[in-house]
């Protein structure tokens, strides 16, 4: 089965926000790079996805200069870079057509945020008939404020609020929701071992 690695929103926009100080996985770039190296070695397609909010004036507005892959990760010529404006990588892009044209039937997904764009892409991909592998330790997320919390909470206020959902709880919930329904849960070590034969 032809496989594609989908790298979702590993972009400078997130590092430009104060919330980056509470990121669940500071090693996200290194872990994504390991998956990218293994995918390339196996001859799998690597697709880079960026999230944009044109006209928003924020860090996801392309005008901000932050809507670009992490500086230490370098897409190669020929690796598609697609920009989405929805929470999943399919709805507002040509991703499905690109995968169909390449005969891709299996997806490996990683990126930022675990429970948001990465999970949503996983669910949609599964519904479209792809066999999806969700690499949790190559995703990252942040604590989530209670829906009734003030919109402009500081990071300190967010972390001090007992109603805040911890990043660890977000990750665990995502795994429970996806496993056996929408995806197979895997680790970077498991996948790089399989792909490289080590």
Secondary structure as UniProt FT lines:
FT   STRAND          2..8
FT   HELIX           12..15
FT   HELIX           18..22
FT   TURN            26..27
FT   HELIX           28..42
FT   STRAND          45..51
FT   TURN            54..55
FT   TURN            59..60
FT   HELIX           62..64
FT   TURN            71..72
FT   TURN            77..78
FT   STRAND          81..84
FT   TURN            91..92
FT   HELIX           95..101
FT   TURN            102..103
FT   STRAND          104..112
FT   HELIX           114..118
FT   HELIX           119..127
FT   TURN            128..129
FT   STRAND          131..140
FT   TURN            147..148
FT   TURN            151..152
FT   HELIX           155..160
FT   TURN            162..163
FT   HELIX           167..178
FT   TURN            180..182
FT   STRAND          183..186
FT   HELIX           188..196
//
